[in-house]
Amino acid sequence: MSRKVDTSFIPDLPAGALDEHRAKHLDWKRLRLVFEPESVLRIKYHVWEVLEKDPLFRKPLCTLPVDEQKRRAAVQMNRVADYNFAPKEVQEDAYKPRIRHLMSVNEALFAICPSLSVKMALGIGLFTNAILAMGSERHMPIFHGAFNREVVTCLAITEVSHGSNTKRIRTTATYDPKTQEFIINTPDFEAAKCWVGNLGKTATIALTFAILYTPDGQNHGLHGFLIPIRDPNTFQPYPGVTVGDIGEKIGLNGIDNGWVMFNNYRIPRINLLNRTGDVTEEGVYESVFTEPSKMLGAALESFSAGRLGIMQESSNTISHAAVIAVRYAALRKQFGYERNGKEVPIIEYQMHQWRIFPYLAAACVMKVAVFELTEIYLETIQKSQKEQNGFEMLSQAVAEIHALVTSSKAISTWTTRDALQECREACGGHGFLKAANLGDLRNNHEPSVTYEGDNNVLGQQASNWLLRQWNEKVESPFGIAEFINRRDEILRQTFEQSKILYGGVTIEFLLHCYEWLMCHLLTKIAAEMNDAKKNGKNLFKTRNDTQIYKARTLTRALAEYYNLRVFLNRCKRNDVTREMKPVLKQIQLIYGLWSLDKHLATFYIGGFANGAEFGDLVREQLLDLCAKFKDVAVTVADSIAPPDWVLCSVIGKADGKLYDNLQKAFMTNPGAMERAEWWEEILPRKLKLPAAKL
């Protein structure tokens, strides 16, 4: 028997036309607690309840001028501090519960105002994480200042000509023992720091990465420095600092992305973040680590929190898009089975089910998967901070976490990107309304596929890790690569044998298919790399030439495999009721078959299957499951939906009053029924007919 749970903190939904599509046997609130833990949901609903009463957080009806969007996000950031969503006991808590709390608050804020959320994530979350990972006690005043919103901060890593290739960053920090200062210099515009969130107008301090040189001219590699940018009392830049805003973007214009150049700008020696290495007053470089670069890599893994944040935001964004599309589909009627008969909701049509239900399933799976991955990450970081050999321990576990984060960040943001476009199209012309909110969701999500690591580049780190596991001893503390130990057995299994072994299309069958797929791809990549070594070919070029159809597919397969495994384990827990199990199984299979469908060609090329049976089975089962899922789709959508004021979609409201809501939106938008102010400018030059007859 499942334990009794409290869902009273989750607001009820309004009654209306959607009720006939809501499954009577399924409690959407209980289902919601499967996809997100109660502790997280309580924080989010509290934030939403508080901010709903504040007009500053209501979404504007029209797009505001860019500068006003930046002002609004900056003012909102100050207002959030007033509400104290992270009270003192949270701030003094251990690393994992503290960061989890902040992440939950930020998820709630992202649903309301993405620019505000990203602004806070950059200036508070990532910045303070970096201080903890790379700094020391002498940097804690800045840590507390950022955490308490006393200063606006930013992270300056990317340069105009180098982003992913951080080894080629050209900003320098040269130590001067005479004044005990570092001289920060930008050699030319290509080395200017750019795309730095919060830097354009508001940041007063930047955590900047530069190449450290000691007085003897020796290069000690990339290090972090705290660099004052503006006077906090006047917001004017300091002499030696040239800083500006990069201009309007496609979306997220509430964030003031900026650029900065330093002209032999001096900062105190103690502004060096010195956990991995320090410079004495005399100019001698010291490090307690034998491999400072490796330790820096471990410290930089604190930035994975940013990628996890993006994945959390993506799981919320895809949820919003799927909710809007499903609710709209249940209400929008077009055509019918009889020539002059009743019209039917478009949710009844197979094409529509196939277009949007897999994204609804993906939203559910992604919520569970990103939560679990965040748990693994936070527990590992917390443990590393407690132990004396924390860096060494972290460097051992970080490889697998990094592989999971890089692959999952890429796939979650790509999946959300595709969902936004498909859901927008599935809502037809009404989906193109700004008031539908799908356009803003899409534009604000767009940068996720490139910032915090371009997906195509980032994903290569995951496939590289798998290749190392393949070629060397498998070291997988979290178990994701253990299947490699069974490679021979896996590769011997054909589709026909697997279908019999796993009793047809089950989750276990799908997981086996993914293990076969990854083993096959690793065999091919390893063979090409070995051939290159034997024949003296350029290994860098060879590795790049394995990306299309091999390594890139491997990265996607790893993330999808991980998602399926985690979701399956979540569904086995005691709080899953008997009524939920069939629905959760449908979600698993829809997501798994839909994902597997993208890889069918590789299964046939690799010899896993011959003939049409495998492909037909995958696709027929997917369509059949979508047809059955229709009866619970609205209830599942309810279980991942935020309150209406947060969803902010005229076509996705929970009350089901689709056309009443559209009428109100049409008739009350600013200037809807007023004569245009510029009407005189378009008067005909020669009015031949009386005005009354026109």
TAKASUL-V692723 format. One line per field, one symbol per residue. psi: psi as a letter, one per 40 degrees, with the letter a starting at -180 (. if undefined). burial: b if it has 24 or more other ideal C-beta (glycine too) atoms within 12 Angstrom, else e. A space follows every 10 residues. Layout:
BEGIN
psi: ???
burial: ???
END
This chain:
BEGIN
psi: hiihihedeh iiiiiadede ehhdehhddd ddeddhiddd dddddddddd edehddehhi dihiiddddd dddddddddd ddefegiddd deiidddddd dddddddddd ddgddddddd ddeccddddd dddeaadeed dddddddefd ihiihgdiid ehcdgdeeie hihhhhddef ihhhihdidd ehhifhhedd ddhehhhhhi hhhideehhe ahiiihhhdi hedeehiihe hhiiieaiid afeehghiii ihgfhhiide ehhfddiihi deehhiheid gdddddddde ededdddddd dddddddddd dddddddddd dhhhaieidf aiiiieedhd dddddddddd dddddddddd dddddddddd ddddddidfd dddddddddd dddddddddd dddddddddd dddddeeadd eeidededdd ddddddeded ifhhdddddd dddddddddd dahhggdeed edddefdddd ddhidddddd defagidddd dddddddddd dddddddddd ddddefihdd ddddeedhec dddddddddd dddddddddd eeidehiddd dddddddddd dddddddeed dddddeedii aedddddddd dddddddded eeddddddee iiiddddfhd eeieeegddd ddddddeeih edfihhdfdd eehidhhdii dde.
burial: eeeebeeeeb bebeeebbee bbbeebbbbb bbbbbbbbeb bbbbbbbbbe bbeeebbebe eeeeebeebb ebbbbbbebb bebebbeeee eeeebbebbb bbbbbbbbbb bbbbbbbbbb bbbbbbbbbb bbbbbbeebe ebbeebbbbe bbbbbbbbbb eebbebeebb bbbbbbeeee bbbbbbeeee bbbbbbbbbb bbbbbbbbbb bbbbbeeeeb bbbbbbbbbb eeeeeebbee bebebbeebe bbbbbbbbbb bbeebbbbbb bbbbbbbbbe eebebebebe ebeebbbbbb bbbbbbbbbb bbbbbbbbbb bbbbbbbbbb bbeeeeeeee eeeebbbbbe ebbbbbbbbb bbbbbbbbbb bbbbbbbbbb bbbbbeeeeb beebbbbbbb bbbbbbbbbb bbbbbbbbbb bbbbbbbeeb bebbbbbbbb bbbbbbbbbb bbbbbbbbbb bbbbbbbbbb eeebbbebeb bebbeebeeb bebbbeebbe eeeebebebb bbbbbbbbbb bbbbbbebbe eeeeeeeeee ebeeebbeeb bbbbbbbbbb bbbbbbbbeb beeebbbeeb ebbbbbbbbb bbbbbbbbbb ebbeebebbe eeebbebbee bbbebbbebb bbbbbbbbbb bbbbbbbbbb bbbbbbbbee bbeebeeeee eeeeeeeeee eeeeeeeeee eeee
END
